[in-house]
Amino acid sequence: MKTIYRTLHALCGLCLLCVLFAACNDDNVSDLQLSGDCLIESIALDGYKGNIDLARRSIVVRLPETYATSAMKVTSLKISDGAVCNVREGETLNMDAAKVLHVQNGDVYLDWTLSVLHDEARITQFVINDIYTGTIDQEAKTITVYVPASVGVTNLVPTITFSANASITPQSGVAQDFSQPVTYTVTNNSAESTYTVTVIAIDKPHALFVGAAQDMNDLDPEAKAACQWMLGNVPNSLYASFADIEGNAVDLSECKVIWWHYHVDGGVDGHDVFVAKAPEALAAKNQLRSFYEGGGALFLTRYATNLPSFIGATGDDEWTTPNNCWGQNEDGAELCGGPWTFRIFDGQADHALYQGLVTGDNANEVYCTDAGYHITNSTAQYHVGTDWGDYPDYNAWTNRTGARVLGVGGDGAIVAWEYPAHDGKGGIVCIGSGCYDWYSYTFEAGYTENFHRNIAIMTQNAFNYLMK
């Protein structure tokens, strides 16, 4: 009996709550004003009208390329009848960053994003036949591309990267006759720029990037990234295969520097492994030795640092190759949690290789990567110490190799060094540090390049230094 009573009592209480809730709910709904619109129908900043996207509730005001945005006046604003906005006509806004406009009409509101977009009209990359990258002078609006004489210049296909929202004439991907300079016009709303593109066919390059692949497009991603940088930043430079060198297919009479950046997944550990994995290079060693002994310079990075022992730079001792080498696979590269560095060797801070670098907290360190970058840590270095016996100390290493220490790792291993030019022979700069890395197969969210710029800066320094 008590159970029935309690159940009836609970049911009555529940019904009462429902009635009260319904009444309260009806009262609130009757007070809400839900009939008004919250549209921004038009807006202008400094007289420049905004482009309104209703679906995204966004407004973009297009401006000339160099227009100042820190103090822009709302010269007109029209919103829905009966609505109010947190920004009013006549108000001055700092549009260096986007603004949120809150439009309310009764109890209904919408937020709109207001931003500005400069009408930039620039070519940012110009590549011929997907291989030869042009050097762009943004101030002079000129682009210079070097191609081998064997390619010809009358039917070349450019791939052009230019400003977002812009158009270009002639179009990217359309073959052109570059026997004379060709002009390209980029148009973006109020902005327009005209670039003059000159293609220079060369049969006597001043710099070469070499590799085992017959075509640079067949290089591994690490070497290809390095090669593309050189073609876009070192004037009168080309790619050539070791077969080209061996067969004397390239005229080296005016070549100042040959660069070989050699990557192998898993590394190249020691003299015998290098012999087994680099047969193309060793097939051309006589030609490379003649180039070196005739005064030509070499820039050798990663596992290419084995080469000096085979072209006479260390006398007749082939067994002076780096004795401490390793590396990871490109598709499983290690994630950098922060900058990776190596140390400038004592007394070498003024060396040309280290000038103009982006500096970190420690002035004696060369900062090479940033957080979010993936690196294979491909290393070709010299272990120094009595525990191994090869090189008890730095003096012993110098006496045997004839080289000069430029940089060392955290454990004191030699990771950057130089064979100075002497007796008519060219100079050789070597970087075997795992920090020297051109290609990340992916980048973590939020990645920003800062210290990684030092890879390109050091490389440019090496070319400037060796070409002298």
C-alpha positions, 0 to 999 in steps of 0.5 A: 500500500505504501508503495502505491502511495509513493508512486502516485505521489511521484507521478503528481510531482512530475506532472506539476514540474512539467506544467511549470516548465511549459509555462516558463518556456512559453513565457520566454519564447513569447519575449524573444525577438527572432524575426530580424535579419543580421546581414551586412549588406555592404561595407567599404574601408577607405572607399574600397568595397568589401566582397561579401560571402554570405555562406561563409559570413566573410567579407574581404576588402581588396587593396593595392599591393602596398596599401597601408592597413593599420588605420582604415576608416569605415567609409560606408556600412549598411546592415539589415533594418533594425540591426546594430553592429559593434563597428560603426560607419566612420570608425577607424580600424587596424586591419593588420589583422582580421576583425569580427563584426557582431551584428544583432537584431533583437535576440538574433545575432550573426558574427562576420569576419572582415579582412583585407587582401592585397592585390599582389601580382608576383611570379614566385617561381619559374621552372623550365621543362620541370628542371631548370629553375629561374633566378627572380629579381623582384625589384627589376622584375627580371627572371634568368634561366640557364639551360644546357646548350643541348636543350635548345631554347625555341620550344621550352615549357615553363611552369610558373607559380604566381600570386593567389587570385592572379592571372598570367599571360602567357599562361603557365604550361604553354611552350614558348620560343625563348630565343629572345626575351619573353615578357609575362604579365601578372594581373591581380585586381588593381595590381599588375606586374610585367616580368622579362624572362631571359633563357641562356643556353650554356655549354660552359657552366661555371658550376655543376651539380653531379649525381648518378642519375642521367636526369636530375628529375631522377635524383632522390628527393634529398639530392633533387632539393639541393640541386634545384636550389643550386640551379635557382641561386648559382648563376650559370649552373647545370646538372650533369651525371657522372656518365657525362663527366666520364664521357667528357660530355660537359665542357669543364673549361670554365667550371669553378665548382662541382657539387655532389650531395650524396644521399643513400637510405641507411647510410654509407659506412666506410671505404668499402661500402662507398666503393660498392654503392658509388660505382658511377662516381668512381668511374669518373674519378680520373676526370674529377681528379684532373678537374681538381688538380687543374684548380677546380674546386669541389663542394662535397656534402653528406656521403660525398665526403668520401670522394677526396680520398679517391681523387688524390686530395689525401695523397695516395691513401684511399683509407682516409674516408670518414670512419663514423657514418650512419643514416635513416631512411627518408620515409622514416625520417626523425622528427626534430623537436627543436633546432639541431646544431653542430659546433664551430671549431675553435678559431673558425668563427670567421670562416666564410662558411659561417658568415650571415647565419641565423643565430641562436642562443649559442654563438658558437653553434650552427643552427640547422633545423626547426621544430616540426622538420623531419631529418634522416640524420645522415652523417659522415664524420670522423671520430677522434680519440685514442679509443678508436686509434685511427685519429688519436687527436685533431693534429693526427687527423690533420697530418694524415688527411691534410685537411682543416677542421671547420666544425665538430659534433657534440662528442667532438667528431669532425663534421665539417672540414676543408682541404685548402687549395694549394700547389695549383689544386682547387679547394674542397669544402666538406660537410658531413654533419647529419644536421645538413639536410635539404628535404623533409618528407612532411612537416608537422603542423605549425612548422615555421622555417627559421634556422633551416635557412642556414642550410642555404646560407652555408651553401651559398657561402661555400660557393662564393668562397670556392669560386674565388 
